[in-house]
């Protein structure tokens, strides 16, 4: 029987601890942190807190791993299906089941969706190195020796409990928000590391146990075949993902010389710059925070060397030293002073190696992405590519040793804290319709429009802001179609240009959507008297208290109706007449003479004006041309018509204002034509009509059938 010995350095895993022949490392999943749309002082506080958390781990080797996970489409589909109350399927439309499948396929097509950051922390101590002896005992064919080896390893791990518990507590309570990796997360990390560059698995294998023996490493040891030709610019990775065979080229790049960065004021966190690249670029960083004595000793050595060079120029040879040498002396002096006087701990020094794995379907594609990344970092950071791609790629696998000390970076914790690898998008819900894609990762973002009202108990008002052609109309149309289809919601859209009316022709919404062009609507559709509904006495409790509440609300509705009617009439008057004193008083008297009930119309107000004297007659004559019943003004005249065309089945109503002649920019009101003067009151009342529909719908719903 051939003895199995993995090609990996890993020899076993217990919980979140990985064992190699040289030591033990604890792995943690770090909490994502929001970055976009945060104030600079909040970002600076986050960076300082991360730096202080790392300062608490001096002398330990740390292994940062940044990778990506597919969007959990199946989990979203189950939650969305449970949340939704979809409309009935239509014979020639897309069924609800087909819709869920298509949305999952769209989400899984994103090459990167969920960013994950892991941190391995070296566990130090006299008994932390479970060396090759333990592996030899475990591999022994003797059952007795195997049992003894197992007990010995358990005893060694138990001796580390106190140290591990301390590191666990430090990671959980710090700004890193680190939690010990679960069995599934450890499996995902090993899969992404051993199958570097291959498409991610949509469904990961089961992870029933958190302990891995040496023989269990075969599950990830043979995931992919890595091949590299001498001096080749990329590594070739071949393997199977999601049941299909794939070949990828992976280019390993290292961060080189780094200049001054201004994060967050001007620059992005430098480990998030590649998040804007279309392909899922992964990070592997090996680093350690240097003890203060070691850092000071290293700086003294550098300063002494610079001083010697300075003396060599000016004393030995009597020539002026180069300016660059003077700058180095000044810099070394400033760093030494910072170490001596800084009380925050962020001046501590660290050293490390930062590598990026850049995948591509072909070698050329990987090289093109590499050039793109170089330009993204330019000019503050140099991005280098070197030979030995195979050995560099092995660094991405937990437990593997550092391949080379080339491109070692030395920096302060303050500079390191500007990396913020955990910065990502934290937005969206887990069950709403898929509406957006994140700007950096392309992650699908579901949105529940009622979450703020139902869960947060705050206003659900959501402003949509953008310039001409930015996609506001498309966004609102998509949202309307989604919430009507998935949640049987009632939606009213005002469509100034007309394209949203096409939503009412969707087969999936047949019988539940209607478009209404205001230019073709029946007379009285925008009668201002009908825009505000009177309260219904049946909605109030019986007795004097109910009577008082009803009368108070009715008076408030009538006062609001009076203000609206007067406002519309004022807008219809020519600008010169509108500004005259006494006009508002005449309009108010005529409106109150007609009455404040919802059954009246503007024609009655015109008649009332004619009976108030010469001034009222003049106002009526001024309104006469614009309120011609043969034009768009017919929408304002005639009996209130809302209840005549409103329907319970119109869950999506699109009110198109296409055809209205809006006022010309830069033209004084006195020079507007009749159509231009009429357009503003009509647009105003169209908005009130949408509001009236919401109120009418709410009044018709009982407490038992109110939707969220």
C-alpha distance (Angstrom), angle and dihedral (degrees) to the residues before:
residue distance angle dihedral
X1 . . .
X2 3.79 . .
X3 3.77 113.8 .
X4 3.80 113.6 -126.3
X5 3.77 117.2 -130.1
X6 3.79 115.8 171.8
X7 3.76 122.1 -130.2
X8 3.78 87.3 -134.7
X9 3.76 122.4 91.3
X10 3.81 89.2 -130.7
X11 3.79 113.8 102.1
X12 3.78 100.4 176.6
X13 3.80 147.3 -16.2
X14 3.78 127.7 -139.5
X15 3.78 114.4 -178.1
X16 3.79 106.0 -52.1
X17 3.82 93.4 -19.0
X18 3.80 121.1 100.6
X19 3.80 120.6 -161.8
X20 3.78 128.9 -151.6
X21 3.77 131.2 167.3
X22 3.80 89.1 -96.5
X23 3.79 102.1 46.5
X24 3.78 151.9 -53.2
X25 3.79 129.6 -75.8
X26 3.81 129.2 -168.0
X27 3.80 116.6 -143.4
X28 3.79 126.5 -148.4
X29 3.78 135.7 -174.1
X30 3.81 108.1 -133.5
X31 3.79 122.1 -139.7
X32 3.82 115.6 -109.9
X33 3.78 115.3 -115.5
X34 3.83 127.2 -151.4
X35 3.80 115.8 -121.6
X36 3.80 109.6 163.2
X37 3.80 118.0 82.8
X38 3.82 92.2 15.8
X39 3.80 125.1 127.4
X40 3.79 116.5 -106.4
X41 3.80 92.6 -116.7
X42 3.82 89.8 56.7
X43 3.80 90.8 50.5
X44 3.80 92.0 48.3
X45 3.81 90.3 49.8
X46 3.81 90.1 52.2
X47 3.81 92.4 50.5
X48 3.82 92.4 48.8
X49 3.80 91.5 48.7
X50 3.82 91.9 50.7
X51 3.81 90.7 49.3
X52 3.80 91.6 50.9
X53 3.80 90.8 49.1
X54 3.82 90.6 55.0
X55 3.80 90.5 45.6
X56 3.81 87.2 64.2
X57 3.83 89.9 64.2
X58 3.83 102.7 61.3
X59 3.78 119.6 171.7
X60 3.81 95.2 7.7
X61 3.76 123.0 121.3
X62 3.79 111.3 -119.5
X63 3.79 126.9 -164.1
X64 3.79 116.9 -158.5
X65 3.81 117.4 -162.5
X66 3.79 123.0 -176.0
X67 3.78 115.9 -173.9
X68 3.80 139.9 150.8
X69 3.78 135.0 -114.7
X70 3.83 127.8 -158.1
X71 3.77 116.6 -104.8
X72 3.85 110.3 -89.3
X73 3.79 91.8 -115.2
X74 3.81 97.0 162.1
X75 3.80 91.7 51.3
X76 3.81 90.5 49.1
X77 3.82 91.7 48.8
X78 3.81 92.5 53.5
X79 3.81 92.7 48.0
X80 3.80 92.6 44.0
X81 3.80 93.0 49.1
X82 3.81 90.5 50.6
X83 3.81 91.7 47.7
X84 3.80 97.0 44.7
X85 3.80 130.6 85.5
X86 3.80 98.4 -165.1
X87 3.77 126.4 -163.2
X88 3.80 115.7 -106.3
X89 3.81 114.9 -81.2
X90 3.80 115.6 -99.6
X91 3.84 121.4 -138.9
X92 3.82 95.9 -119.3
X93 3.81 97.5 31.9
X94 3.78 135.1 85.0
X95 3.78 109.1 -83.0
X96 3.79 121.1 -127.0
X97 3.80 91.2 -110.9
X98 3.80 91.8 51.1
X99 3.80 89.5 48.0
X100 3.81 91.9 54.7
X101 3.80 91.7 48.3
X102 3.81 92.6 49.0
X103 3.80 92.0 49.2
X104 3.80 90.8 51.3
X105 3.78 91.2 50.3
X106 3.80 90.4 49.9
X107 3.80 91.4 50.7
X108 3.80 93.6 48.0
X109 3.81 91.5 49.9
X110 3.82 89.4 71.4
X111 3.83 106.4 101.8
X112 3.80 91.1 -146.3
X113 3.77 126.8 19.7
X114 3.80 117.2 145.8
X115 3.80 117.5 41.3
X116 3.80 115.6 -145.4
X117 3.78 126.7 -169.8
X118 3.81 122.1 -164.4
X119 3.78 128.8 -174.4
X120 3.77 125.5 -160.9
X121 3.82 115.6 -157.5
X122 3.79 122.4 -162.8
X123 3.80 113.1 -119.8
X124 3.77 107.8 -141.8
X125 3.76 129.7 -164.4
X126 3.76 141.5 106.7
X127 3.80 92.8 -84.5
X128 3.81 99.7 37.3
X129 3.80 96.9 99.4
X130 3.77 108.6 83.0
X131 3.77 92.2 -172.3
X132 3.75 136.1 -165.4
X133 3.79 92.1 -73.4
X134 3.78 91.0 69.9
X135 3.82 91.2 48.4
X136 3.80 90.7 50.2
X137 3.77 91.0 50.7
X138 3.78 92.0 47.8
X139 3.81 90.2 49.7
X140 3.77 92.1 50.5
X141 3.79 116.7 120.7
X142 3.77 90.5 -137.3
X143 3.76 111.3 99.4
X144 3.81 91.1 -153.2
X145 3.79 92.8 51.2
X146 3.82 90.1 45.4
X147 3.80 90.9 54.2
X148 3.78 91.3 47.1
X149 3.81 89.9 49.4
X150 3.77 90.9 50.8
X151 3.80 91.2 51.9
X152 3.78 90.9 46.5
X153 3.78 92.1 52.4
X154 3.80 91.0 47.5
X155 3.79 89.4 51.7
X156 3.80 90.9 50.1
X157 3.79 91.0 50.3
X158 3.79 91.5 47.7
X159 3.79 88.7 55.3
X160 3.81 87.9 60.0
X161 3.79 95.0 52.2
X162 3.79 95.4 98.1
X163 3.81 92.8 48.4
X164 3.80 92.9 45.3
X165 3.80 92.3 47.4
X166 3.80 90.5 53.2
X167 3.82 92.3 50.6
X168 3.82 90.9 45.4
X169 3.80 90.5 54.0
X170 3.79 92.7 46.2
X171 3.81 92.9 50.7
X172 3.81 94.1 46.5
X173 3.81 96.4 48.2
X174 3.80 97.7 41.6
X175 3.81 128.5 82.7
X176 3.81 87.8 -95.5
X177 3.81 89.8 73.1
X178 3.80 90.2 -153.7
X179 3.78 120.4 -178.6
X180 3.82 122.9 -173.4
X181 3.79 108.3 -95.7
X182 3.77 116.7 -103.6
X183 3.78 123.7 -129.4
X184 3.81 89.8 -98.6
X185 3.80 93.2 49.5
X186 3.79 92.2 49.0
X187 3.80 90.0 50.9
X188 3.81 90.8 48.8
X189 3.82 91.7 49.5
X190 3.80 92.0 50.5
X191 3.82 91.7 45.9
X192 3.80 92.8 50.8
X193 3.81 90.9 46.3
X194 3.80 99.4 45.5
X195 3.83 93.2 40.4
X196 3.80 92.6 42.9
X197 3.80 112.4 -179.7
X198 3.81 96.6 7.6
X199 3.82 119.2 121.1
X200 3.80 110.8 -86.5
X201 3.76 121.3 -103.5
X202 3.80 111.1 -102.5
X203 3.82 89.5 -153.4
X204 3.78 116.6 29.6
X205 3.82 121.2 -146.9
X206 3.78 117.1 -99.2
X207 3.79 117.9 -80.2
X208 3.82 101.6 -159.9
X209 3.80 96.3 158.7
X210 3.79 133.9 39.1
X211 3.80 94.3 -151.1
X212 3.80 122.4 85.6
X213 3.78 123.9 -170.1
X214 3.79 120.5 -154.1
X215 3.81 91.1 -96.3
X216 3.80 90.5 53.6
X217 3.80 89.3 66.9
X218 3.81 87.0 79.5
X219 3.83 87.2 78.5
X220 3.81 90.2 71.6
X221 3.80 102.3 16.8
X222 3.80 92.6 78.2
X223 3.81 99.7 35.6
X224 3.78 94.0 113.4
X225 3.76 141.2 4.6
X226 3.78 116.0 -120.0
X227 3.79 118.9 -158.1
X228 3.79 130.3 172.3
X229 3.75 130.8 177.6
X230 3.83 118.6 -141.6
X231 3.82 111.2 -81.9
X232 3.82 90.8 -0.5
X233 3.81 112.7 153.3
X234 3.81 93.0 -134.0
X235 3.78 142.6 33.1
X236 3.79 118.0 -121.9
X237 3.81 116.4 -135.2
X238 3.83 120.9 -169.7
X239 3.77 125.4 -177.0
X240 3.79 149.1 114.1
X241 3.80 123.2 -80.4
X242 3.82 125.1 174.7
X243 3.80 90.4 -7.5
X244 3.81 95.9 -54.3
X245 3.78 131.4 100.5
X246 3.79 116.3 -119.2
X247 3.78 137.0 -174.7
X248 3.77 119.4 -158.3
X249 3.78 136.9 175.0
X250 3.80 115.4 -139.0
X251 3.79 123.6 -164.3
X252 3.79 117.4 -160.3
X253 3.80 112.6 -149.7
X254 3.80 128.1 -176.3
X255 3.77 129.9 -149.7
X256 3.78 109.6 -113.5
X257 3.78 131.9 -176.5
X258 3.80 113.1 -4.1
X259 3.79 126.2 -155.1
X260 3.77 130.4 -163.0
X261 3.80 115.7 -53.9
X262 3.79 128.5 -160.9
X263 3.80 105.1 -151.3
X264 3.00 124.5 -159.3
X265 3.81 100.4 1.4
X266 3.81 97.3 59.7
X267 3.81 110.5 -5.4
X268 3.78 136.5 55.3
X269 3.81 120.1 -119.4
X270 3.78 100.6 -79.7
X271 3.81 96.3 -126.9
X272 3.82 90.3 54.7
X273 3.81 97.9 52.4
X274 3.81 91.2 93.6
X275 3.82 91.8 52.2
X276 3.81 86.5 86.0
X277 3.81 91.6 61.2
X278 3.81 115.0 101.5
X279 3.83 95.0 -128.9
X280 3.84 123.0 67.4
X281 3.81 103.4 -100.9
X282 3.81 112.6 -166.9
X283 3.80 129.2 -152.7
X284 3.78 132.6 -143.6
X285 3.80 117.5 -178.7
X286 3.80 126.9 176.7
X287 3.78 113.3 -166.3
X288 3.77 145.6 144.4
X289 3.78 135.0 -159.7
X290 3.80 107.6 -120.5
X291 3.81 118.8 -129.3
X292 3.79 110.4 -109.1
X293 3.80 93.6 -113.0
X294 3.79 92.2 53.1
X295 3.82 92.4 46.4
X296 3.80 92.1 48.8
X297 3.81 91.1 47.8
X298 3.79 91.5 50.9
X299 3.79 92.0 48.6
X300 3.81 91.5 48.9
X301 3.79 89.2 52.2
X302 3.81 91.5 51.7
X303 3.80 92.3 45.2
X304 3.83 92.0 49.3
X305 3.78 90.2 49.9
X306 3.80 92.0 51.4
X307 3.83 90.9 46.8
X308 3.79 89.9 51.9
X309 3.78 91.5 51.7
X310 3.81 89.9 48.3
X311 3.84 91.7 52.1
X312 3.79 90.2 45.9
X313 3.79 90.0 58.9
X314 3.79 101.8 40.2
X315 3.83 104.1 29.0
X316 3.80 105.6 28.1
X317 3.79 96.4 38.6
X318 3.80 103.2 17.5
X319 3.81 94.9 -130.5
X320 3.75 129.5 126.6
X321 3.81 114.1 -96.4
X322 3.83 117.5 -117.4
X323 3.84 115.4 -95.1
X324 3.80 90.0 -119.4
X325 3.81 89.8 63.2
X326 3.80 91.2 52.2
X327 3.81 89.8 51.5
X328 3.82 90.4 52.1
X329 3.81 90.7 51.6
X330 3.80 90.5 49.9
X331 3.80 92.2 47.7
X332 3.81 93.7 48.6
X333 3.80 89.8 49.0
X334 3.81 91.6 50.1
X335 3.82 92.6 49.6
X336 3.81 91.7 48.6
X337 3.80 90.3 50.1
X338 3.79 90.8 49.1
X339 3.80 91.3 52.8
X340 3.80 91.2 49.5
X341 3.81 98.2 45.9
X342 3.82 106.5 28.2
X343 3.80 113.7 108.0
X344 3.83 98.5 179.9
X345 3.80 98.1 72.3
X346 3.81 92.0 -127.7
X347 3.80 91.8 109.5
X348 3.82 90.7 68.8
X349 3.78 112.4 118.8
X350 3.78 128.3 -123.7
X351 3.76 137.5 -178.0
X352 3.75 128.7 -150.9
X353 3.78 151.7 142.5
X354 3.80 121.2 -116.7
X355 3.82 118.3 -161.4
X356 3.81 131.5 179.4
X357 3.81 125.8 -155.4
X358 3.81 108.4 -147.0
X359 3.84 113.5 -168.4
X360 3.80 127.7 -156.7
X361 3.78 137.3 169.2
X362 3.79 88.1 -126.4
X363 3.77 135.2 20.6
X364 3.78 90.0 -108.8
X365 3.80 92.3 52.9
X366 3.81 91.3 51.7
X367 3.81 90.9 49.2
X368 3.80 91.6 48.9
X369 3.81 90.7 52.0
X370 3.80 88.9 48.2
X371 3.81 90.1 54.7
X372 3.80 89.8 48.6
X373 3.80 90.9 52.6
X374 3.80 91.6 48.5
X375 3.80 89.3 55.8
X376 3.83 91.4 47.7
X377 3.81 91.1 55.7
X378 3.80 95.3 39.7
X379 3.00 128.2 144.4
X380 3.80 102.3 5.9
X381 3.82 98.0 48.8
X382 3.80 131.0 32.4
X383 3.81 116.8 -139.7
X384 3.81 113.6 -156.1
X385 3.79 135.1 -166.2
X386 3.79 122.1 -159.3
X387 3.78 140.5 174.0
X388 3.78 121.9 -92.8
X389 3.78 93.0 67.2
X390 3.80 93.4 163.0
X391 3.80 94.5 57.2
X392 3.81 92.1 44.5
X393 3.80 91.4 51.0
X394 3.81 90.5 53.9
X395 3.80 88.2 65.1
X396 3.81 88.9 72.3
X397 3.83 91.1 66.7
X398 3.82 113.7 87.0
X399 3.77 111.8 -109.0
X400 3.81 97.1 20.2
X401 3.82 115.7 126.0
X402 3.79 126.1 -112.9
X403 3.80 108.3 -83.9
X404 3.80 98.7 -150.7
X405 3.75 139.8 -9.9
X406 3.80 90.9 -130.9
X407 3.81 115.3 128.5
X408 3.78 94.3 20.6
X409 3.79 109.4 176.1
X410 3.80 122.1 -151.2
X411 3.79 118.0 -165.4
X412 3.78 144.9 141.1
X413 3.78 122.3 -90.9
X414 3.78 86.9 -113.1
X415 3.81 89.3 61.9
X416 3.81 91.8 42.4
X417 3.80 91.4 51.4
X418 3.81 88.2 62.1
X419 3.82 88.4 70.4
X420 3.86 94.2 73.7
X421 3.83 94.9 177.0
X422 3.81 90.6 179.8
X423 3.82 92.9 63.5
X424 3.80 108.2 116.4
X425 3.81 143.6 129.4
X426 3.78 115.6 -63.3
X427 3.77 103.2 -178.3
X428 3.77 140.2 115.5
X429 3.79 136.6 42.9
X430 3.77 132.6 -90.4
X431 3.80 98.4 -121.8
X432 3.81 113.1 27.8
X433 3.81 126.6 100.9
X434 3.81 114.7 -70.3
X435 3.77 101.7 -106.4
X436 3.79 110.2 154.2
X437 3.78 146.3 22.1
X438 3.80 122.6 -132.5
X439 3.79 113.1 -107.5
X440 3.82 96.0 -127.9
X441 3.80 109.2 30.8
X442 3.81 98.9 22.9
X443 3.79 88.4 -126.6
X444 3.84 114.1 167.6
X445 3.79 110.7 -113.3
X446 3.82 117.9 -155.2
X447 3.79 115.4 -156.6
X448 3.79 129.3 -158.2
X449 3.84 104.3 -160.1
X450 3.81 91.3 -160.1
X451 3.81 97.7 49.9
X452 3.81 95.4 96.8
X453 3.79 92.9 50.6
X454 3.81 97.8 40.7
X455 3.80 101.6 38.3
X456 3.79 108.0 17.8
X457 3.81 94.4 36.5
X458 3.80 91.5 -137.4
X459 3.78 134.5 116.9
X460 3.77 116.1 -65.1
X461 3.80 92.6 -148.8
X462 3.80 108.6 134.2
X463 3.82 117.9 -174.3
X464 3.80 115.8 -147.3
X465 3.79 108.4 -155.7
X466 3.78 127.9 -176.2
X467 3.76 144.3 124.2
X468 3.78 128.4 -101.7
X469 3.80 110.0 -54.5
X470 3.81 94.5 10.1
X471 3.82 93.3 124.0
X472 3.81 103.9 -101.3
X473 3.81 93.7 135.7
X474 3.80 92.4 46.7
X475 3.79 91.3 49.2
X476 3.79 94.6 50.1
X477 3.78 91.9 45.8
X478 3.79 91.4 51.1
X479 3.78 91.7 47.9
X480 3.80 92.0 48.9
X481 3.80 94.0 50.1
X482 3.80 92.3 45.5
X483 3.80 98.4 50.0
X484 3.81 93.5 42.9
X485 3.80 91.8 48.9
X486 3.80 97.9 41.2
X487 3.80 103.2 33.6
X488 3.83 105.3 21.5
X489 3.80 88.1 -121.1
X490 3.80 125.2 167.7
X491 3.80 111.8 -118.1
X492 3.80 131.7 179.0
X493 3.81 119.5 -164.6
X494 3.78 128.6 -167.6
X495 3.79 106.7 -150.5
X496 3.81 114.3 -168.6
X497 3.82 95.9 179.7
X498 3.80 104.1 35.2
X499 3.86 108.6 -121.1
X500 3.80 95.2 105.8
X501 3.80 89.4 66.2
X502 3.82 87.0 74.3
X503 3.82 88.4 70.6
X504 3.79 88.6 73.0
X505 3.83 88.8 63.6
X506 3.82 94.4 60.3
X507 3.83 109.8 121.6
X508 3.81 90.5 -135.8
X509 3.83 90.5 59.7
X510 3.80 97.7 42.4
X511 3.80 110.0 140.0
X512 3.79 92.5 13.6
X513 3.81 102.1 67.1
X514 3.79 134.4 60.5
X515 3.76 135.0 178.4
X516 3.77 121.9 -146.5
X517 3.79 121.9 -167.1
X518 3.77 106.4 -154.2
X519 3.81 90.8 -150.9
X520 3.82 88.5 61.6
X521 3.81 97.3 36.2
X522 3.83 121.1 118.8
X523 3.83 120.9 -94.9
X524 3.78 115.1 -80.3
X525 3.82 94.7 28.9
X526 3.82 91.0 124.7
X527 3.79 97.3 31.7
X528 3.83 100.7 151.0
X529 3.79 91.0 -142.8
X530 3.80 90.5 63.7
X531 3.81 95.8 49.1
X532 3.80 92.8 81.7
X533 3.77 118.4 53.6
X534 3.79 124.5 -146.1
X535 3.81 116.0 -123.7
X536 3.80 118.0 -102.0
X537 3.79 114.7 -120.1
X538 3.81 89.4 -143.7
X539 3.81 89.8 68.1
X540 3.81 91.2 65.4
X541 3.77 130.9 74.0
X542 3.75 120.7 -99.1
X543 3.77 120.8 -97.8
X544 3.79 138.9 40.6
X545 3.80 94.3 -48.2
X546 3.80 91.3 55.1
X547 3.80 90.2 46.5
X548 3.79 91.4 53.2
X549 3.82 93.3 48.7
X550 3.81 91.7 47.0
X551 3.81 93.9 49.4
X552 3.80 91.6 46.8
X553 3.81 92.5 51.5
X554 3.80 92.4 44.0
X555 3.81 91.3 52.5
X556 3.80 90.1 48.9
X557 3.83 91.1 50.9
X558 3.79 91.9 49.3
X559 3.81 92.4 48.3
X560 3.80 89.7 50.9
X561 3.82 90.0 47.7
X562 3.80 90.7 51.6
X563 3.82 91.6 51.0
X564 3.81 91.4 48.8
X565 3.81 94.3 49.7
X566 3.81 92.0 48.1
X567 3.82 90.9 46.8
X568 3.82 91.6 52.7
X569 3.79 93.1 47.4
X570 3.81 90.7 48.7
X571 3.81 91.3 53.3
X572 3.81 90.1 49.9
X573 3.80 93.8 54.8
X574 3.81 119.2 91.5
X575 3.82 111.5 -94.8
X576 3.82 94.1 -114.1
X577 3.82 93.6 53.5
X578 3.80 93.7 40.6
X579 3.82 91.4 63.5
X580 3.83 95.4 52.1
X581 3.77 118.7 110.8
X582 3.76 116.1 -108.8
X583 3.82 95.1 29.4
X584 3.82 94.0 106.2
X585 3.80 90.9 48.7
X586 3.80 91.7 52.4
X587 3.81 92.2 48.8
X588 3.80 92.1 46.9
X589 3.80 91.6 51.0
X590 3.82 93.0 48.9
X591 3.82 93.0 48.1
X592 3.79 92.8 50.0
X593 3.81 90.4 45.7
X594 3.83 89.7 56.3
X595 3.78 93.0 45.9
X596 3.78 135.9 -114.2
X597 3.80 99.9 -104.5
X598 3.81 122.0 122.0
X599 3.84 91.7 -118.6
X600 3.83 96.1 74.2
X601 3.83 131.1 89.9
X602 3.81 140.1 -158.0
X603 3.80 92.6 -96.9
X604 3.79 89.1 69.1
X605 3.82 90.4 51.8
X606 3.83 89.4 52.9
X607 3.81 90.0 53.0
X608 3.80 91.4 47.8
X609 3.81 91.0 52.6
X610 3.79 91.4 54.5
X611 3.80 90.1 59.0
X612 3.82 95.8 52.3
X613 3.79 97.5 76.0
X614 3.76 137.1 -94.3
X615 3.82 94.9 -41.4
X616 3.77 92.0 52.5
X617 3.80 90.4 46.4
X618 3.80 89.0 53.1
X619 3.80 91.5 52.1
X620 3.81 91.0 49.0
X621 3.81 91.1 50.4
X622 3.82 89.9 49.2
X623 3.81 90.4 53.0
X624 3.79 94.2 44.0
X625 3.85 99.4 81.2
X626 3.79 95.1 48.7
X627 3.82 94.8 43.1
X628 3.78 94.1 58.2
X629 3.84 109.0 152.3
X630 3.79 91.3 -142.0
X631 3.83 95.6 65.0
X632 3.82 136.7 49.8
X633 3.82 88.5 -63.0
X634 3.82 87.8 78.2
X635 3.85 84.9 82.2
X636 3.81 87.5 68.8
X637 3.81 96.8 44.8
X638 3.76 131.7 69.4
X639 3.77 133.5 37.5
X640 3.80 117.4 -28.7
X641 3.77 106.6 -88.2
X642 3.78 107.1 -173.8
X643 3.80 98.6 104.4
X644 3.81 90.2 45.1
X645 3.78 95.1 66.5
X646 3.84 102.8 20.0
X647 3.81 111.8 106.5
X648 3.79 136.4 -173.6
X649 3.81 90.0 -133.9
X650 3.83 94.6 58.0
X651 3.78 95.1 94.2
X652 3.79 89.2 156.8
X653 3.79 115.5 40.3
X654 3.80 118.9 178.2
X655 3.79 114.2 -164.6
X656 3.79 107.5 -161.7
X657 3.80 117.3 -158.5
X658 3.79 92.4 -176.1
X659 3.81 110.1 142.6
X660 3.78 97.8 39.4
X661 3.80 112.1 128.2
X662 3.79 105.7 -133.1
X663 3.82 118.6 -153.6
X664 3.80 116.0 -89.2
X665 3.78 116.5 -107.6
X666 3.77 115.2 -106.9
X667 3.83 94.1 16.4
X668 3.79 117.4 122.3
X669 3.82 117.0 -119.2
X670 3.79 91.1 -116.5
X671 3.80 89.1 63.4
X672 3.81 96.8 50.7
X673 3.77 119.1 118.2
X674 3.81 122.7 -126.1
X675 3.82 93.0 -98.6
X676 3.79 91.3 50.7
X677 3.78 92.5 48.0
X678 3.79 91.4 49.2
X679 3.82 95.5 48.4
X680 3.81 97.3 71.9
X681 3.84 96.2 54.2
X682 3.81 89.4 45.6
X683 3.82 92.0 51.7
X684 3.78 89.3 46.2
X685 3.80 92.1 52.0
X686 3.82 92.2 44.2
X687 3.81 87.4 61.0
X688 3.79 88.9 48.7
X689 3.80 89.3 50.3
X690 3.81 90.1 56.9
X691 3.79 89.0 49.1
X692 3.82 90.5 47.4
X693 3.80 90.2 53.3
X694 3.79 91.1 53.3
X695 3.80 91.3 50.7
X696 3.81 92.3 44.5
X697 3.77 91.6 50.6
X698 3.80 92.1 47.7
X699 3.79 90.6 50.6
X700 3.80 91.6 53.5
X701 3.80 94.2 51.0
X702 3.77 119.3 87.1
X703 3.78 122.9 -142.4
X704 3.80 90.7 -101.9
X705 3.81 97.6 57.7
X706 3.81 102.4 37.9
X707 3.79 108.8 133.3
X708 3.77 121.5 -140.5
